């Protein structure tokens, strides 16, 4: 029998726990087995695979390249099984299917709600699970089978062999402030005017922050006076609305909140544009619900920010 056919879900959980703890004794205790038995099982598995799965060093165990590859598959299999359990439970409750969508804050206020409503119109008995987070975290969950589709900024996205991606649209950045901000009365603003105020900036490494820093560098400007660093769309909105601080947003998100009188877009052009897109697993047997959700996201792009809201 091929070694992979002898693996059970418990074995996959053992591998993941070994990687998390880096310790045979801790894993044995947490997984309610014995250390000698666990050590024997790991040795036999490595012999079957024909390569070491963990490096042994003074501080414990660390996955090798082969071990890391097997761990990726283990997490994906377990994620799929958890999703399968959820879908079966949904069927028992009368729902036809469940889809899990991950979104970055930049896309949640406008595009995503419209796509979800379109999906539910197509699938009246379906249930949608929506998770918000950073792209790196969401893409890991996608690869592990915990999500079906991820939508967010693709500016810093590096193609992955296990995933498909599609850009939906490109848009510029906008500087935003509270509606009655002193700068809102100006017809045109330069970087020097904006540097006189404190800023709420997205964390370093996020796509929107990278685009802003790139625009500053291209303009030969120094860093903006950052008072608060935050990745919370709601928190940033509240802070902007109740202070003289400035922030940066994608055009569609800025238009959405400006249309509701919550903030204003300042008259300052930023030479930076980014792309928003979606990612999903490269699976030859794609679920119909996933295909429906992808199509609904494509259709939602054609709606204006006001219609999306």
TAHU-V248512 format. One record per helix or strand. SS is the DSSP state (H for helix, E for strand). FROM is the first residue (numbers start at 1). TO is the last residue. If there is no record, write none. Layout:
SS/FROM/TO, SS/FROM/TO
This chain:
H/3/6, H/9/21, H/24/30, H/35/49, E/54/57, E/60/63, H/65/92, E/98/103, H/105/122, E/127/132, H/135/143, E/149/153, E/163/177, H/182/185, H/191/194, E/199/201, H/207/218, E/226/229, H/233/241, E/246/250, H/251/258, E/264/265, E/273/281, H/288/300, H/305/308
